[in-house]
Amino acid sequence: MRAASPRWNACCALYGPFLARAAAGSSAALIPSAVSRHHLDVPADYTDPYGYTLGTFITTMRDARTAGRLDADWIAELDTLGMIWDKHDAAWRARLTAAADYYRAHGHLAAPATTPTGAWLAEHRSLASRGELDGTRAASLEAIDSDWQLPHGPDWHRKYHLLRSHLADGNDPAALDRSTVLGSVKIGSWLHRQLTEWNSLAPRQQQLLTDIGTTPQSHPLTAGRRTRRTFAQTVQILELFMHREQRAPTAREEITVDGDRVKIGPWLAKARTQHRAGQLPQAHADLVASLFDGDWSAESTPPSVLA
């Protein structure tokens, strides 16, 4: 419990027994309220357990400060006890603290708009976009996260920071492939899109990805979108499969060629269906037929490599 100061003793003469109890170290008024609540924000009609109208006193102090009638030393004394002079600003600061807590937990401020923090942030982004957000408040949000306005969209920021956190935990970025999933997010596919569409990204997006070591030049995922494989090239892959396995692929089988997973079974099944329906060009049909000993559209026909 802090000792009473001369300023508090002077206060006693002005405000009577109410403040005298607080200054004398009693458990009745300001000091115990500040200790138990960590602030002096109480309703205007609040009366403490000892019968003192603490709410009235605090309202009087606020009014006196607003009118310029409250001594600076008094203001300092009340500040040490957690006096809240502006309730609206205090509520805003509480929301800002919640936003800072969210940032520390997630690395971004793309909180879902269905949450209190997310709704509050969305409202402030809207105000900022219209030039209606107070500069000091905008600076406070900027101090938490320079990208608090989500310039690349909330989904992009969430997935980027999910990937950043994954790599910060010591995971090897080279181990990421298009099938990588983090939680329920297909982060491998997302990263592949970023790398294959690199030139269409904003400079800031490119910088963020560079910062975590994922660039077209440094990552195994392709730097540019591969040209579409020709029918003849896929036939060559089918031939490779049949040489390896000594049979034709089933409808769901795959083969990995140069690090690329090719769904050769589904491709052959589709080609057979098109051929039966008369929709496959004859030149294409002839290429596949050269690999089989008989009617290649029949699943029972063996590859010519077995003949």
N, C-alpha and C positions, 0 to 999 in steps of 0.2 A: 504494500500500500504506500503510495507516495505521500510525502509530508506536505502540509499546507504551506503555500507561499504567501508572501505579502500581498500579491495581487488577489489571491483567493480570499485573504482576510478582508481586503477592501471590498471585494464582491459581497462578502457577508453583510457589510453595512448597507449595501444597496439593495440586496435581494432577500435579506432576512434569513429566518431560520431554515428555509428550504436549502439554500446553498451552504449555510453554516454547517449543517450536518454532513454535507459532502466534503467540505474543506477540513472538517475535524476528523475525517477518516471513518465516519459511521458507515454502516452497510446500507444506508437508506437511499441515497440519491444518485448523483452523476457517476461517481467513480465505480460503485458496484454495477451500475447499468452498463458502463463502458466495458468493464471486465467480462461480464457475463454475455454481452451481446457483441463485443468487439467493435461497437460503434454507438453513436447516440442518435440513431434514427428510430424514433418511436412515434406512434400516432399522436395527433394534437390533443386528444382527450385522454391520453394515458396517465394513469395515477399509479405510483409505485406501491409496493406492499405496505409501506409506512404511511401512506396517505398523502404523499407529496405529488402535486400535479406536474410531473416531469415533462409531459407533453406540452403544457402551456409555457413552461420555462424555456424549452428549446425553441418553440415557435417565436417567443419574444426575442430570443437571441438572434434568430434568423432575420426577423424584421429589423432589429437594431443594426445588424451588419449591413443589410440591404440599404438602409437609410443613411449609412455612414456614421452612426452614433455609437458604434461599438469599438472600444479601445483595441489597438493592435495587439497589446499584450493579452487581452482577454481572448481575442481570436486565436492566438498561439496556444493559450492554455486549453481552450476547447478542442483545438486541432489535435493536441496530444492525446485526447481522450476519444478521438475518432468522430468528431462532430461532422455531420453531413449537412452542408449548407444548402445544397441544391439537390432535392430529391430526384428530379428528372435526370440530372447529370449522373447521380449515383447509380440509378437504374441502368443508364447507358454504359457506365463503367463496368457494372456487373456483367452485362452482355459481352462486353469486350473481353473481359477475363475468361468467360466461357469460350469465346472464339479462340483465345490464345491457348486454352487447355486443349481444344479440339486440334489445333495446329500441331501442338506438341505430340499428340497421340497419332496423328495421321500424316503430318508433313504437308498438308494443304488446307485450304479453306473451302473446299467444294463439298461442304456438308449438305446432306439431302434437304431439300426445301420443306420436307414434311416434318422436320425436327425444329424445335424452337430456335436453336442456333442457326440452322440453315435458312429458316424463314427470315430471321433478323438480317443475316448477311445478304440474302437475295433482295431485301428491301433497300439495303444500303448500296448495293450494286446498281439498283434501279435509280436511286437518287443521284449517284455519281455519274451515271450515263447521261442524266439530264442536267448536270452541272448544278445540282441542288444540295449536294452534301457539303457540310461545313468543312473547311480546309483542315482544321485541327483534327477533326474526327477521321477524315480521310487519311491524314498522316499517321494516325494511331493504328489504323488497319494496315497501312503500307509497312509500318514498322514490324508487324507480325509476319506478313507475307507480301512480298512485292507483287505477286500474282493474285492477290485477293479478289480481283475483279474477274478472274478466270477468262483471260483473253482467248484461250483456245477451246473453251467449252468445258463444262464440269466433268464430262465423261473422260476427256483426254487427260485432264489433270489428275483425276482419280487413278486411272490406269498407269500413268507415268509414275506417280508416287508409289503405287503398289510395286511396280518393277524396281524403282529406286530402293525401296526398303528391302526387297528380296535380295538385291545385289549387295546392299550395305551389310546384310547378315553374313556375307562371305561366300555366297553362291557364285559359281563361275558363269559369267555371261555367255561363254562359248557353249555352255551346256544347254542353252535355250534353243529350242527348235519350234517349228510351227504347231506342234502338238502340245506344247507346254501349257499347263493350266495352273493358276494360282487361286486357290479357293474355288470360286465358280467362274473366274475370269479367264478367257482364252488369251493369255498374255502373249503367247508365242505368235499367234495369228496377228495380234495387235502390233507387236514389234515388227513383224514382217511387213505389214502395211506401211509403217513409218519409214522403214529402210528402203522399200521399193518405190515409195512416193516422196523420197527425200527432197527433191527439188521443189516440190509443191508445199513443203512445210515452211512456216514462218521462221525467220532467223532465230527467234527466241526458242522455238521448239527444237530446232537443230542444236542450239547451244545446250539446252537441258539434256538432250540425249547424248551429246558429246561428253558432257560432264560425268555421265555414268558409264562411259566407255562403250556406248552402242552407236556406232556409225557404220555407214556402208563399207568403209575401208577396213574397219576393225572387227566386224562381226561376221561369223560364218553364214548367217542368213544373207540371201542375195542382195547385192547393192542396187540392182536394177531389175525391173520385171523381166523374167525370162521370155524369150520369144516363144510363141505357141508351138508345141511340138507338132511336126507334120505327121500325116498318116503313115508315110513310109518309115519315119523314124520310130514310131510306135510299133510297127511291124517288126523292126529290127530288135526292139526290146522283147517282143513276144518270142522271137526266135531265140534270143539269149535265155529267156526263162525255160523254154522247152529243152534247150541243150543242157541246162543245169539240172532240171528236175526230171528229164526224160518223160515228160507228159505235158499235156495242155493245162493251163491254169483253170481252177474252178472259179465260179462266179464272184467270189469275194477275195481272191488272192491278190497280193501285192508283191512288188519287187523293188529293191532299192538300187538305183543306178546313179553313180557319181553323187551320192548323198541325197538324191531326190527320190522320194517314195512314189512309185508309179502303180496305180490301181489297174494292173494289166488284166486281171480277171473280169472286172466290170466292163473294161473297154472291149474285150473280146466278146462278152455276152451281148453288148450293145451292137457291135458290128454284125454278129450273127442275126440278131433281130432285124436290123436294117436290111441285111441281104435277103432274108426270107420275104420281107415286105417289098422288095424291089426298089429300095431307097438308097442302096449303096452303089456308088459309081463302079462300073465294071473294072476300071483300072485298079481300084482299091480291092475289089473282090479277088482279082487275079493275084495281087501281092500276098494276101492271106492264104489263098488256095495253094500257093507254091510251098507253103510250110506243112501242108497236110496230105495224107495219103488217102484221097477220096473226098467226099462231100464235107468240107470244113464247117458248114453250118450245122451239122449234126454233132452233138456233144460226144458221141461215142467214137467218132473218127479219130484215129491216132495221128500224132504228128509224123511227118515224113522222116524225121530223124530216127524214128524207131523202126522204120521199114528196112 
